[in-house]
Each structure stands twice: as C-alpha cells, then as structure tokens.
Amino acid sequence: MELYIYIILFVSGSIMGSFFHVVAFRLSNNESLLWPASHCHNCSHRLRWYELIPIVSYIIQKGKSRCCKTRIPSSYLIIELITGILYMVSYHSFGLSYEFVISLIFISSLIILIVSDIEYMIILDEVIAIPSILIIILSLIFFGLEVTAESIINGILAFITMYVVKLIGDRMFKKESMGGGDIKLMFLFGLVIGYTLSVCDIFLATFIAFPIAIYMLVKQKDNLIPFGPFLAMGAILIHISKVDISGVINIIKNL
C-alpha cells in the first residue's frame, strides 16, 4: 500500500512540477494561466496530450519539441523530477496528516518561486500571498487560533529580521543588497518553519549560495545572482527534514 502511495505522489508531483514551470513562465511574463493552451514557445504549435506527459515526453522526444525540433530547456525535466521526489519525501516526513497538506502547499509555492527567480529574476507576490493565506486558513481549521496566531507572529518577525539584514547590507555595499521579494518570502517561512529556523535558513542559504555564486561570477562575470532560490532550497531542506530547533541550539553551543 505504501509503495502505491509513493508512486501516486511521484506521478502527481511530476505533473504538478510541469504545471508549476508553466505558472512561473506565464505569471513572470504577465500572461494568462488559462489562455492560450499549452504550446511550443518557438513556433506556437498547440501541444497534444502525449507531448505533455511529464518526464516521459521529454525523454522520448530527446529534449526537443516534435513540431520544430527546438531544444526544450532541461529545467522542465529537472523541476518535474524534483517536485515528484519532494512530494514523496514530504509524505515520508509527515505521513497522511494535516502537516502534510500544508507541506505540499509550501513546497509547491517554493518550486514556482525558484523557477521564476532563476529564469526571470522575479519573486512573484501572488505566489507568496496566496499560499500564505491558504496556510493561515488551514492552520486555523487544523490547529486553532493560538497556534495560528503564533505562526503569524513568527512570519512577521522573520519578515522584519530580513528587512533589517537588507538595511545593513545596503549600508555596507552602498547599493541595493537584496530584493523586496526575498524579504516577503521570509513571512511564508516564518509561518511554516518558525522564526528561529527561518533565521537559520538565511545562514544555510548563504552557505549553499557561496560556492555557486563564486563559480557564476568567474564564469559569467555576472553580479546579478538571485538569493531567493537559495533561501527556498534551504527552507525546503529544513522543513522536510523536520529539524529540531533545540538540537540546532545545542550544536551552536558546542561549537
């Protein structure tokens, strides 16, 4: 039975991952999510259902569109695989529970944000606001007013902390050190993983980003490196691993 659940979650996750990539593309380019139907971005050919099967279509078509043989970005395949895997890992961590429902919303929103920030250098407000509202409503239903109020306070504190970090960075570097989307993102983190772990995520994201940033600066000579994807990656790792904050504090004390 468990195996079937994992298979269903992987398939569902890969389908949703494909959809999330489309959402990131269309919202970032101010396009409708409903119209036009899925099509080739090179020749506008309307895609058939068998061209939209996640992972399988990409492999069968050898990473190229059937209509004009234009190369399909590998990011589509990567996002489909990662989303499917994360849905399975989330179930492994939380089981069939209320936390699992919130986890899927959290992971899904961050997948969209990772794609939009990497490919279009934008963190979409609606992809922070809508999941935040859904999580607050579900938290009220599942856990009650006291827990929800605490989560909202954690979100506000995380938001304020990141804003202070931005102000310090702006003063140090004499220019804009961080986008507003990164600051807003912290509210969502505070809601789900709490204030303390949200602050820990800033350091974890910096640790993940540092070697990649150095590589990109050397290879591409580009000083525009989005920080949001690294924050999101760190938050997902903290969330699905169910990090115990008391354990983190003990590790810090023993350093």
C-alpha positions as CSV (number, residue, x, y, z in Angstrom):
1,M,0.0,0.0,0.0
2,E,2.8,2.4,0.9
3,L,4.5,1.7,-2.4
4,Y,1.4,2.7,-4.3
5,I,1.1,6.0,-2.3
6,Y,4.7,6.8,-3.1
7,I,4.1,6.1,-6.8
8,I,1.0,8.2,-6.9
9,L,2.7,11.1,-5.1
10,F,5.7,10.9,-7.5
11,V,3.4,10.9,-10.6
12,S,1.3,13.7,-9.1
13,G,4.3,15.7,-8.2
14,S,5.9,15.4,-11.6
15,I,2.6,16.6,-13.2
16,M,2.4,19.5,-10.8
17,G,6.0,20.3,-11.4
18,S,5.3,20.6,-15.1
19,F,2.4,22.9,-14.3
20,F,4.5,25.0,-11.9
21,H,7.0,25.7,-14.6
22,V,4.2,27.0,-16.8
23,V,2.8,29.1,-13.9
24,A,6.3,30.6,-13.3
25,F,6.7,31.4,-17.0
26,R,3.2,32.9,-17.6
27,L,3.0,34.9,-14.4
28,S,6.5,36.3,-14.9
29,N,5.6,37.4,-18.4
30,N,2.2,38.7,-17.4
31,E,0.4,36.0,-19.4
32,S,-2.9,34.3,-18.6
33,L,-2.8,30.9,-16.9
34,L,-5.9,29.8,-18.8
35,W,-5.3,31.0,-22.3
36,P,-3.7,30.1,-24.7
37,A,-3.5,26.4,-24.3
38,S,0.0,24.8,-23.9
39,H,2.0,25.4,-27.0
40,C,5.6,25.5,-28.4
41,H,7.2,28.8,-27.5
42,N,9.2,28.8,-30.7
43,C,6.5,28.0,-33.4
44,S,3.3,28.3,-31.3
45,H,2.2,24.7,-32.2
46,R,-0.5,23.6,-29.8
47,L,0.8,20.7,-27.9
48,R,-1.0,17.3,-27.9
49,W,-1.7,15.5,-24.7
50,Y,1.1,12.9,-25.4
51,E,3.6,15.8,-25.7
52,L,2.7,16.9,-22.2
53,I,3.4,13.7,-20.2
54,P,5.9,14.8,-17.6
55,I,9.4,13.2,-17.8
56,V,8.3,10.6,-20.3
57,S,7.7,13.1,-23.1
58,Y,11.0,14.8,-22.6
59,I,12.9,11.5,-22.7
60,I,11.0,10.1,-25.8
61,Q,11.4,13.4,-27.7
62,K,15.1,13.6,-26.6
63,G,14.7,17.0,-25.2
64,K,13.4,18.6,-28.4
65,S,9.9,19.7,-29.5
66,R,8.2,17.4,-32.0
67,C,7.0,20.3,-34.2
68,C,10.1,22.3,-34.9
69,K,12.9,20.4,-33.1
70,T,13.7,23.3,-30.8
71,R,15.5,22.2,-27.7
72,I,13.4,22.1,-24.6
73,P,15.1,23.5,-21.6
74,S,16.3,20.8,-19.2
75,S,14.8,22.8,-16.4
76,Y,11.4,21.3,-17.3
77,L,12.7,17.8,-16.7
78,I,14.6,18.8,-13.5
79,I,11.6,20.5,-12.0
80,E,9.3,17.6,-12.8
81,L,11.7,15.1,-11.2
82,I,12.4,17.3,-8.1
83,T,8.8,18.0,-7.4
84,G,7.9,14.4,-7.6
85,I,10.7,13.4,-5.3
86,L,9.8,16.2,-2.8
87,Y,6.2,15.1,-2.7
88,M,7.3,11.6,-1.7
89,V,9.8,12.9,0.9
90,S,7.1,15.2,2.3
91,Y,4.8,12.2,2.8
92,H,7.7,10.2,4.3
93,S,8.3,13.0,6.8
94,F,4.7,13.9,7.8
95,G,2.5,10.9,6.7
96,L,-1.1,11.4,5.8
97,S,-1.6,14.3,8.2
98,Y,-2.7,18.0,8.4
99,E,1.0,18.9,8.3
100,F,1.4,17.0,5.0
101,V,-1.3,19.2,3.4
102,I,0.4,22.4,4.5
103,S,3.8,20.9,3.4
104,L,2.5,20.3,-0.2
105,I,1.3,23.9,-0.4
106,F,4.6,25.2,1.0
107,I,6.8,23.1,-1.3
108,S,4.7,23.8,-4.4
109,S,4.8,27.6,-3.9
110,L,8.6,27.5,-3.4
111,I,9.1,25.4,-6.6
112,I,7.3,28.1,-8.6
113,L,9.4,30.8,-6.9
114,I,12.7,29.0,-7.6
115,V,11.8,28.8,-11.3
116,S,10.7,32.4,-11.6
117,D,13.7,33.8,-9.7
118,I,16.3,31.8,-11.5
119,E,14.8,32.2,-15.0
120,Y,13.2,35.7,-14.8
121,M,14.8,37.3,-11.7
122,I,11.5,37.9,-10.1
123,I,9.7,36.6,-6.9
124,L,6.0,36.7,-7.6
125,D,3.9,38.4,-4.9
126,E,0.9,36.3,-5.7
127,V,2.9,33.1,-5.2
128,I,3.8,34.3,-1.7
129,A,0.4,35.8,-0.8
130,I,-2.0,33.0,-1.9
131,P,-0.1,30.1,-0.2
132,S,0.3,32.3,3.0
133,I,-3.4,32.9,3.1
134,L,-4.2,29.2,2.4
135,I,-1.8,28.1,5.1
136,I,-3.3,30.5,7.7
137,I,-6.8,29.3,6.9
138,L,-5.8,25.7,7.1
139,S,-3.9,26.3,10.3
140,L,-7.0,27.9,11.9
141,I,-9.0,24.9,10.9
142,F,-6.5,22.2,11.8
143,F,-4.7,23.7,14.8
144,G,-6.8,26.5,16.2
145,L,-6.4,30.3,16.8
146,E,-3.5,30.2,19.3
147,V,-1.1,28.1,17.1
148,T,-2.1,30.2,14.1
149,A,-1.5,33.5,15.8
150,E,1.9,32.3,16.9
151,S,2.7,31.3,13.3
152,I,1.7,34.7,12.0
153,I,3.9,36.4,14.6
154,N,6.8,34.2,13.6
155,G,6.2,35.2,10.0
156,I,6.1,38.9,10.9
157,L,9.3,38.6,12.9
158,A,11.1,36.7,10.1
159,F,10.0,39.5,7.7
160,I,11.3,42.2,10.0
161,T,14.6,40.4,10.6
162,M,15.2,40.1,6.8
163,Y,14.4,43.7,6.3
164,V,17.0,44.7,8.9
165,V,19.5,42.5,7.2
166,K,18.7,44.3,3.9
167,L,19.2,47.7,5.5
168,I,22.6,46.6,6.9
169,G,23.6,45.2,3.5
170,D,22.5,48.4,1.7
171,R,24.7,50.4,4.0
172,M,27.7,48.1,3.8
173,F,27.7,47.8,0.0
174,K,26.4,51.3,-0.8
175,K,23.7,49.9,-3.1
176,E,20.6,47.7,-3.1
177,S,21.8,44.4,-1.5
178,M,18.5,42.4,-1.6
179,G,15.3,42.4,-3.5
180,G,11.9,43.0,-1.8
181,G,10.8,39.5,-2.8
182,D,13.4,37.9,-0.6
183,I,12.1,39.9,2.4
184,K,8.4,39.0,1.7
185,L,9.4,35.3,1.3
186,M,10.6,35.3,4.9
187,F,7.0,35.8,6.1
188,L,6.0,32.5,4.4
189,F,9.0,30.8,6.0
190,G,8.1,32.1,9.5
191,L,4.5,30.7,9.0
192,V,5.7,27.2,8.3
193,I,9.1,26.6,9.8
194,G,9.0,29.2,12.6
195,Y,11.1,32.3,13.3
196,T,14.3,30.7,14.6
197,L,14.6,28.2,11.8
198,S,13.8,31.0,9.3
199,V,16.8,32.9,10.6
200,C,18.9,29.7,10.5
201,D,17.8,29.4,6.8
202,I,19.4,32.7,6.0
203,F,22.8,31.3,7.0
204,L,22.1,27.9,5.4
205,A,21.1,29.7,2.1
206,T,24.3,31.8,2.3
207,F,26.4,28.6,2.7
208,I,24.6,26.9,-0.2
209,A,24.9,30.0,-2.4
210,F,28.5,30.9,-1.8
211,P,30.3,28.4,-4.0
212,I,27.7,28.7,-6.7
213,A,28.0,32.5,-6.6
214,I,31.8,32.3,-6.9
215,Y,31.5,30.0,-9.9
216,M,28.9,32.2,-11.7
217,L,30.9,35.3,-11.1
218,V,34.1,33.7,-12.5
219,K,32.4,32.0,-15.5
220,Q,29.7,34.5,-16.4
221,K,31.1,37.8,-14.9
222,D,27.6,38.4,-13.7
223,N,26.9,40.2,-10.4
224,L,23.2,39.6,-10.5
225,I,22.7,36.4,-8.6
226,P,19.2,35.8,-7.1
227,F,19.2,34.8,-3.5
228,G,15.6,33.7,-3.3
229,P,16.2,30.2,-4.8
230,F,18.8,29.5,-2.2
231,L,16.5,30.7,0.6
232,A,13.8,28.4,-0.8
233,M,16.1,25.4,-1.1
234,G,17.3,25.9,2.5
235,A,13.7,26.3,3.8
236,I,12.6,23.1,2.0
237,L,15.6,21.1,3.4
238,I,14.8,22.4,6.9
239,H,11.1,21.7,6.5
240,I,11.2,18.2,5.2
241,S,14.0,17.1,7.5
242,K,11.9,18.3,10.5
243,V,14.9,20.0,12.1
244,D,14.5,20.2,15.9
245,I,15.5,23.8,16.9
246,S,16.6,22.7,20.3
247,G,19.1,20.4,18.6
248,V,20.4,23.2,16.4
249,I,20.8,25.4,19.5
250,N,22.8,22.6,21.3
251,I,25.1,22.3,18.2
252,I,25.7,26.0,18.2
253,K,26.5,26.0,22.0
254,N,29.0,23.1,21.5
255,L,30.9,24.9,18.7
